[in-house]
Amino acid sequence: MSPLLENECPLSFDQEVELYKETSLRKGVRGRIAVHETRRQLLEGLHHLLTGDESLITDLWVNYDCDMQRGNMFDFLISFVTQRAVPWPESPDDSEDEAFLDIMLFFLIRIANRAGVEPPQGKWAQLLGLPADAGNDNVEPADIQGAYREETAGYESVADIPLTMAQLQDRKMHKETMSRAAHLFNEKPKDGIAYLQKVGVLPPDNSTEMAQQLARFLRETPTLDKKLLGEFLAKPSNLEVLQSYIQQFDFSGRRLDEALRSMLGTFRLPGESQQIERIMETFAAAYSAGDPADVANKDAGFVLSYAVIMLNVDQHSVKVKNRMRYEDFARNLRGVNDGQDFRSGFLTDVYNAIRDREIIFPEEHEGEAGFDYAWREISSDDSSVGSWVTTRGRTAQYDHGVLAATWPRLL
């Protein structure tokens, strides 16, 4: 690959602010624009990653763009590569354009190769990195194919992909429908719900089934505005939806603060005390239904849950100067566990867990705390994201769908 751009100037403060606004990137993860050697190494790494395995780009489509719980990584990557494969007048060096063009051609050539298209010869063969004698009439097409086809020996034993092309396209269409519904919901919840009823995802009436299906949509759609979601769930008129929403969590075997943390990682807790109480009461009822060892009943669970929220604010708010000690925390909870005190070791573990690790609400994930939250989400047992599926040895089965999703941008 050609040497990369090394003379790009860092953005000014005003330009960085504009970039921040346009891309909605938070200050904790925005970083700086890579320049010079760092930029060159990053682009070399990206080029090596995307051209080192001919199934990777298709894998991204299968595992990300066709998965409701993942972002459209394939779509983003294709747009990113195709936009930068075209030279721009203000670009001081065309080496980056060449690198992205090389990635795009690699993608297209592999699709053509798997479809049985005869490889190019002559100057085109040289441009694409084929043997210098690729244009020689004595060289068999099969030999030329072998020069730039990834070896698939050993991949033929890979188990059949569990989803067919038709199934993946259905999942993709469902994801697009849910994304549209989420967009409408974020603008105005009633519009999102009306759209879901229109397309048949929700029943037309306000039945229990409707509340359960709506709760499932709210729980399984990651692009919903988490602040708006918390406010929606906390409304008195949506109590049945809130109950169905919380019942989707598995709290068994978890200490109360751990269960509360997992729930509050999915929406932002509203600020009004009555709204918080309504959510904590519903949570306590669901948690107590699992007969936890250290919480006698739902009333005890409610008081302790609310105390944990207050403790979280006390321990981590910059506005609080004098932090609550364990003795204060335990004193406030005397006799609330069905007339008894909570077990000392249990309360100590709860207090230490909140003191050492803040409960981070969605929409507040920035800096180191944000990274820690994202990492825990990736490795969490609660994740509904499916396991990684490789298309190696079967990539050709998905070429039609992948090309159909990209050809306008490629042209």
Secondary structure, 3 states (H helix, E strand, C coil): CCCCCCCCCCCCHHHHHHHHHHHCCCHHHHCCCCCHHHHHHHHHHHHHHHHCCCCHHHHHHHHHHCCCCCCCHHHHHHHHHHHHCCCCCCCCCCHHHHHHHHHHHHHHHHHHHHCCCCCCCHHHHHHCCCCCCCCCCCCCHHHHHHHHCCCCCCCCCCCCCCCCHHHHHHHHHHHHHHHHHHHHHHHCHHHHHHHHHHCCCCCCCCCHHHHHHHHHHHHHCCCCCHHHHHHHHCCHHHHHHHHHHHHCCCCCCCCHHHHHHHHHCCCCCCCCHHHHHHHHHHHHHHHHCCCCCCCCCHHHHHHHHHHHHHHHHHHHCCCCCCCCCHHHHHHHCCCCECCECCCHHHHHHHHHHHHHCCCCCCCCCCHHHHHHHHHHHHHCCCCCCCCCCCCCCCHHHHHHHHHHCCHHHHC
